[in-house]
Amino acid sequence: MARRTEWQRDIDDGIRKENWSLTGPNRIVKVVPLTMGPATSLGGYITVGRFLINKTPREIERDLGLNQNFLLSGARIYRFTRLPMTHEYDYELTALHPGGLAFNPAHSDPSYPPGSPVIHQWRIKPGVMIPVDGNRVLDLRPQDRFPYDWLI
């Protein structure tokens, strides 16, 4: 099979539609430590809420491939108030691929181990911030589980 040219990849990226929503199980969310202060907009890595259902902060940390003890004191989950536009993010494969790359202990950052192969992740591009709903934040203590009904 012939390799695709850069312009072909650009066209595919331009017409790709993510299976995101602002309500329901495909709601895009941002996970941060519970100790983080309030936010009105966020960037960085995002995922879809359905991948977090019924997980504790420790399980979320493991499955997203976050630094060990990143969510030790709990997790704060933010909802976005609008969907990112195609020029504002990059698809970074699944959490199994930190930074969108295959994990190699010799070359990869050990702070970000491979996560779950089924959890898709996207990265909001540097310098871009997407508004979040600061009034409808979900705070999970270490023993709490992510509830499905928060996504609705």
C-alpha positions as semicolon CSV with decimal commas, in nm:
position;residue;x (nm);y (nm);z (nm)
1;M;0,000;0,000;0,000
2;A;0,135;0,342;-0,093
3;R;0,216;0,593;0,177
4;R;-0,018;0,885;0,211
5;T;0,117;1,229;0,141
6;E;0,105;1,510;0,393
7;W;-0,179;1,686;0,209
8;Q;-0,384;1,364;0,219
9;R;-0,337;1,341;0,595
10;D;-0,432;1,710;0,629
11;I;-0,755;1,651;0,435
12;D;-0,842;1,351;0,652
13;D;-0,776;1,555;0,967
14;G;-0,993;1,837;0,835
15;I;-1,297;1,618;0,779
16;R;-1,251;1,381;1,074
17;K;-1,535;1,396;1,320
18;E;-1,466;1,299;1,677
19;N;-1,738;1,113;1,864
20;W;-1,760;1,388;2,127
21;S;-2,050;1,563;2,291
22;L;-2,120;1,813;2,567
23;T;-2,362;1,574;2,739
24;G;-2,388;1,200;2,790
25;P;-2,119;0,930;2,793
26;N;-1,922;1,090;2,509
27;R;-1,878;1,415;2,701
28;I;-1,518;1,538;2,679
29;V;-1,355;1,586;3,016
30;K;-1,031;1,702;3,173
31;V;-0,886;1,525;3,477
32;V;-0,670;1,720;3,722
33;P;-0,560;1,662;4,084
34;L;-0,820;1,747;4,347
35;T;-0,570;1,991;4,496
36;M;-0,571;2,208;4,182
37;G;-0,748;2,538;4,227
38;P;-1,056;2,648;4,031
39;A;-1,023;2,693;3,654
40;T;-1,228;2,870;3,387
41;S;-1,042;2,721;3,088
42;L;-0,801;2,433;3,043
43;G;-0,569;2,275;2,791
44;G;-0,349;1,967;2,784
45;Y;-0,476;1,612;2,744
46;I;-0,847;1,534;2,739
47;T;-1,054;1,218;2,711
48;V;-1,416;1,104;2,695
49;G;-1,609;1,055;3,019
50;R;-1,736;0,704;2,944
51;F;-1,383;0,572;2,988
52;L;-1,383;0,689;3,350
53;I;-1,718;0,548;3,465
54;N;-1,704;0,362;3,799
55;K;-1,329;0,422;3,844
56;T;-1,154;0,559;4,150
57;P;-0,892;0,834;4,112
58;R;-0,615;0,571;4,147
59;E;-0,770;0,364;3,865
60;I;-0,812;0,677;3,651
61;E;-0,445;0,764;3,713
62;R;-0,334;0,415;3,607
63;D;-0,561;0,395;3,302
64;L;-0,471;0,742;3,172
65;G;-0,098;0,675;3,221
66;L;-0,051;0,968;3,459
67;N;0,243;1,022;3,695
68;Q;0,236;0,789;3,994
69;N;0,049;0,957;4,283
70;F;-0,074;1,239;4,053
71;L;-0,428;1,177;4,185
72;L;-0,324;1,053;4,529
73;S;-0,545;1,306;4,709
74;G;-0,830;1,263;4,461
75;A;-0,938;1,393;4,122
76;R;-1,124;1,694;3,994
77;I;-1,307;1,641;3,665
78;Y;-1,406;1,934;3,447
79;R;-1,672;1,956;3,175
80;F;-1,604;2,170;2,871
81;T;-1,858;2,434;2,767
82;R;-1,777;2,395;2,398
83;L;-1,616;2,133;2,178
84;P;-1,261;2,200;2,058
85;M;-1,231;2,295;1,692
86;T;-1,020;2,074;1,466
87;H;-0,733;2,323;1,457
88;E;-0,720;2,335;1,839
89;Y;-0,626;1,974;1,914
90;D;-0,432;1,669;1,802
91;Y;-0,544;1,308;1,832
92;E;-0,285;1,126;2,044
93;L;-0,406;0,766;1,998
94;T;-0,489;0,576;2,318
95;A;-0,344;0,616;2,665
96;L;-0,127;0,313;2,587
97;H;0,078;0,553;2,374
98;P;0,206;0,838;2,597
99;G;0,226;1,151;2,387
100;G;0,096;0,955;2,088
101;L;0,410;0,739;2,074
102;A;0,481;0,376;2,158
103;F;0,629;0,350;2,507
104;N;0,995;0,249;2,510
105;P;1,162;0,238;2,854
106;A;1,494;0,339;2,700
107;H;1,359;0,658;2,539
108;S;1,020;0,744;2,688
109;D;0,960;0,962;2,992
110;P;0,917;0,717;3,284
111;S;0,690;0,972;3,454
112;Y;0,422;0,891;3,197
113;P;0,381;0,513;3,178
114;P;0,158;0,349;2,919
115;G;-0,209;0,353;3,018
116;S;-0,512;0,167;2,889
117;P;-0,521;0,062;2,522
118;V;-0,895;0,144;2,504
119;I;-0,894;0,500;2,641
120;H;-0,860;0,751;2,357
121;Q;-0,684;1,079;2,426
122;W;-0,648;1,413;2,255
123;R;-0,411;1,699;2,330
124;I;-0,527;2,058;2,320
125;K;-0,251;2,239;2,134
126;P;-0,005;2,453;2,330
127;G;-0,135;2,804;2,386
128;V;-0,499;2,699;2,335
129;M;-0,738;2,697;2,630
130;I;-1,095;2,565;2,607
131;P;-1,356;2,706;2,851
132;V;-1,479;2,474;3,126
133;D;-1,788;2,485;3,346
134;G;-1,645;2,583;3,684
135;N;-1,986;2,542;3,851
136;R;-2,038;2,176;3,757
137;V;-1,706;2,024;3,863
138;L;-1,685;1,667;3,991
139;D;-1,458;1,622;4,292
140;L;-1,364;1,260;4,363
141;R;-1,199;1,171;4,693
142;P;-0,954;0,877;4,672
143;Q;-1,222;0,619;4,755
144;D;-1,498;0,769;4,536
145;R;-1,597;0,623;4,200
146;F;-1,676;0,826;3,890
147;P;-2,059;0,825;3,855
148;Y;-2,228;0,782;3,518
149;D;-2,502;1,034;3,602
150;W;-2,249;1,323;3,620
151;L;-2,204;1,292;3,244
152;I;-2,572;1,361;3,171
